[in-house]
């Protein structure tokens, strides 16, 4: 028997999980973590089962993954999605080996979103098929189904598929807010964040939510859920439903934040500063009006002899 066929315990995952995570390898890593959690008896103080391993030891379980950095990226992505939680239950303080567990509630929410998207897609397909079926029923009621020659008027199936594909290409392709948030290192999948984020997506729409994620990534020093939530709340409070409206609102806020200038009566120049005139300047101007020279002014200011104190003998 061939050595390439399964003759040992396989590492496997469901195709739907691989599609949802966008990586078969990441799905297998996730599945393997679940496998070890089912086998372990280690229950920590929080009442949950945890497993621990160094990244080097994890790597031995996936021999086709060639680098530790790649495997670390899979674990980091699962953690950012909120699907796994890491901790440290090591007795030695210097031991930084990570402990892992799966947040099964977050996984359930994640799975529910997938089924909702699939259900919406299937419903759209069913509606299209139903409409086609209605037309066929009407033709049957009119006695057209008995006339086989009418089938020759239908478009060939390959032509219909090409037409459908072209139509799909013309329609705008919306980004996935969850994927974009993950790329921006914003955790929207945790138990508390997820229902709020899903509601924002339903109310504002995917394009506007994606715009808010980009705005957060560009403006925040450290993009996080609190910053993104503030942006989304502001959009919702202003009844924003399109990216164009979001851009207009952003520009309005930017204009309002500019420092206000109060030089309107003087053009763009700063208004003159009125300072009191020194007394010496007033006396100088008065002397000039009387025609006295600077020499006379200086001489007049000299004290008389009677005003100069004389030294004692």
C-alpha positions in Angstrom: 0.0 0.0 0.0 1.2 3.5 -0.8 2.9 5.4 2.0 1.1 8.6 0.9 -2.3 7.1 1.8 -3.7 7.5 5.3 -2.2 4.7 7.4 -1.7 6.8 10.6 -3.7 9.1 12.7 -4.5 12.0 10.3 -4.6 15.7 11.0 -7.8 17.0 9.5 -10.3 19.8 9.5 -13.7 20.5 8.1 -13.6 22.3 4.7 -16.1 24.9 5.9 -13.7 25.9 8.8 -10.8 26.2 6.3 -12.9 28.5 4.1 -14.1 30.6 7.1 -10.5 31.1 8.4 -9.1 31.5 4.9 -6.4 28.9 5.5 -6.5 25.1 5.7 -3.3 25.1 7.8 -4.8 27.5 10.3 -7.9 25.4 10.5 -5.9 22.2 11.1 -4.0 24.0 13.9 -7.3 25.1 15.5 -8.7 21.5 15.2 -5.6 20.1 16.8 -5.9 22.4 19.7 -9.5 21.3 20.1 -8.3 17.7 20.0 -5.8 18.2 22.9 -8.4 20.1 25.0 -10.7 17.1 24.7 -8.0 14.8 26.0 -6.5 16.9 28.8 -7.6 16.8 32.4 -6.0 20.1 33.4 -8.7 22.3 34.8 -7.5 25.6 36.1 -8.8 28.0 38.7 -11.2 29.6 36.2 -13.0 26.3 35.7 -11.7 25.8 32.1 -9.5 23.2 30.5 -6.2 24.5 29.3 -3.2 23.1 27.4 0.3 24.4 27.2 3.2 24.0 24.8 6.1 26.0 23.5 5.9 27.1 19.8 8.8 24.7 19.1 6.9 21.8 20.4 3.7 22.8 18.6 5.8 22.9 15.4 6.7 19.3 15.7 3.0 18.4 15.3 2.8 20.1 11.9 5.9 18.9 10.0 4.8 20.6 6.7 4.8 24.1 8.3 8.4 25.0 7.8 8.9 28.0 10.1 8.0 28.9 13.7 7.0 32.4 12.6 4.3 31.0 10.3 2.9 28.8 13.0 3.0 31.8 15.5 1.0 33.8 12.9 -1.7 31.2 12.8 -2.0 31.2 16.6 -1.9 35.1 16.7 -4.7 35.3 14.1 -6.9 32.9 16.0 -6.3 34.9 19.2 -7.2 38.2 17.4 -10.4 36.6 16.1 -11.3 35.8 19.7 -11.4 32.1 19.0 -8.6 31.1 21.3 -7.5 32.6 24.7 -4.0 32.5 26.0 -2.8 32.6 29.6 0.0 31.8 32.0 -0.5 29.3 34.8 3.2 28.4 35.2 4.5 28.1 38.7 7.9 29.5 37.9 7.7 33.3 37.2 10.5 33.0 34.6 8.5 30.4 32.6 6.7 32.3 29.8 5.3 29.2 28.1 1.8 30.1 26.9 -1.3 28.2 27.9 -4.2 27.9 25.4 -7.9 27.3 25.4 -10.7 27.7 22.9 -13.5 30.2 23.6 -16.3 28.0 22.5 -18.9 30.7 22.9 -17.0 33.0 20.5 -16.7 30.0 18.2 -20.5 29.5 18.3 -21.0 33.2 17.5 -18.5 32.9 14.7 -20.3 29.8 13.3 -23.7 31.5 13.5 -22.4 34.4 11.4 -21.2 31.9 8.8 -24.6 30.2 8.7 -26.4 33.5 8.5 -24.3 34.5 5.5 -24.8 31.1 3.9 -28.5 31.3 4.5 -28.7 34.7 2.9 -26.8 33.5 -0.1 -28.9 30.4 -0.4 -32.1 32.4 -0.1 -31.1 34.6 -2.9 -30.3 31.6 -5.0 -33.7 30.0 -4.1 -35.5 33.2 -5.0 -33.9 33.1 -8.4 -34.7 29.5 -8.9 -38.3 30.1 -7.7 -38.8 32.8 -10.2 -37.6 30.6 -13.0 -39.8 27.8 -11.7 -42.9 30.1 -11.7 -42.3 30.9 -15.4 -42.0 27.2 -16.2 -45.3 26.5 -14.3 -47.0 29.3 -16.3 -45.8 27.8 -19.5 -47.1 24.4 -18.5 -50.5 25.9 -17.7 -50.5 27.4 -21.1 -49.8 24.0 -22.7 -46.4 25.1 -23.9 -44.6 22.3 -22.1 -46.1 19.7 -24.5 -44.5 21.5 -27.4 -40.9 20.3 -27.3 -40.0 22.6 -30.1 -40.1 25.6 -27.6 -37.0 24.3 -25.9 -35.0 25.3 -28.9 -35.7 28.9 -28.1 -33.9 28.8 -24.8 -30.3 29.9 -24.5 -27.7 27.2 -24.2 -26.6 26.6 -20.5 -23.0 27.6 -21.2 -24.2 31.0 -22.5 -26.4 31.5 -19.5 -23.5 30.8 -17.1 -21.3 33.2 -18.9 -23.9 35.9 -18.7 -24.4 35.4 -15.0 -20.6 35.5 -14.4 -20.4 38.8 -16.3 -23.2 40.3 -14.2 -21.4 39.3 -11.0 -18.2 40.9 -12.3 -20.0 44.2 -12.8 -21.5 44.3 -9.3 -19.4 46.0 -6.6 -17.5 43.6 -4.3 -17.8 44.6 -0.7 -15.0 43.9 1.7 -15.5 41.7 4.8 -15.4 44.0 7.9 -14.3 41.1 10.1 -11.3 40.3 7.9 -10.4 44.0 7.6 -10.6 44.5 11.4 -8.4 41.5 11.9 -5.8 42.9 9.5 -5.9 46.2 11.4 -5.3 44.3 14.7 -8.7 45.3 16.1 -10.4 42.6 18.1 -14.1 42.6 17.2 -14.8 38.9 17.8 -14.7 38.8 21.6 -17.8 37.9 23.5 -18.7 41.5 24.4 -17.6 43.1 21.2 -19.1 40.7 18.6 -22.8 41.4 19.1 -22.2 45.2 19.1 -20.0 45.0 15.9 -22.6 42.8 14.1 -25.3 45.3 14.9 -23.2 48.1 13.5 -22.6 46.1 10.3 -26.4 45.6 10.0 -27.3 49.2 10.6 -24.5 51.0 8.8 -23.7 48.5 6.1 -20.4 46.8 5.3 -18.8 49.7 3.2 -19.3 52.2 5.9 -18.0 49.9 8.7 -14.9 49.2 6.5 -14.5 52.9 6.1 -14.6 53.3 9.9 -12.0 50.6 10.3 -9.6 52.3 7.9 -10.2 55.6 9.6 -9.3 54.0 12.9 -6.2 52.4 11.5 -5.0 55.7 10.0 -5.8 58.0 12.9 -5.3 56.0 16.1 -1.8 55.7 17.5 -2.8 52.2 18.6 -6.0 51.0 16.8 -8.3 49.3 19.2 -12.0 48.4 19.7 -12.8 51.5 21.9 -11.6 53.9 19.2 -13.4 52.1 16.4 -16.6 52.0 18.5 -16.4 55.7 19.0 -16.2 56.3 15.2 -19.1 53.9 14.5 -21.3 55.5 17.2 -20.6 58.9 15.6 -21.6 57.7 12.2 -24.8 56.1 13.5 -25.7 59.3 15.5 -25.4 61.3 12.3 -27.5 58.8 10.2 -24.6 58.0 7.9 -25.3 55.1 5.5 -22.8 55.7 2.6 -19.1 56.2 2.4 -19.7 59.5 0.7 -21.7 60.7 3.7 -19.0 59.5 6.0 -16.4 61.5 4.1 -18.5 64.6 4.3 -19.0 64.2 8.0 -15.3 63.7 8.5 -14.5 66.9 6.5 -17.1 68.8 8.6 -15.4 67.7 11.8 -12.0 68.6 10.4 -13.1 72.1 9.6 -14.7 72.6 13.0 -11.4 71.6 14.7 -9.5 74.3 12.9 -8.4 77.2 15.3 -10.8 80.1 15.0 -9.3 83.6 14.1 -10.8 86.9 15.1 -9.1 89.3 12.7 -12.0 89.8 10.4 -12.1 93.6 10.9 -8.4 93.9 10.1 -8.3 91.5 7.2 -5.7 88.8 7.8 -3.5 91.1 9.9 -3.3 91.0 13.7 -5.0 93.9 15.4 -2.7 96.7 16.7 -1.6 96.4 20.3 -2.4 99.6 22.3 0.3 100.1 25.0 0.6 103.2 27.2 3.1 105.8 26.0 6.1 106.3 28.3 6.4 109.7 30.1 9.9 110.3 28.8 8.6 110.0 25.2 5.8 112.5 25.9 8.4 115.0 27.3 10.6 114.5 24.3 7.8 115.1 21.9 6.8 118.3 23.9 10.4 119.6 23.7 10.5 119.0 20.0 7.3 121.0 19.5 8.9 123.9 21.5 11.9 123.9 19.3 14.5 122.9 21.9 17.6 121.0 20.8 18.7 117.7 22.3 21.8 119.6 23.7 19.5 122.0 25.6 17.4 119.1 26.8 20.4 117.3 28.1 21.8 120.4 29.8 18.5 121.3 31.4 18.4 118.0 33.1 21.8 118.5 34.9 21.3 119.2 38.7 22.3 122.7 40.2 25.3 123.0 42.4 23.0 123.5 45.4 21.4 120.1 44.7 24.8 118.2 44.7 25.8 117.1 48.2 29.3 118.2 49.2 31.6 115.9 51.0 32.3 116.7 54.7 35.7 118.2 55.5 
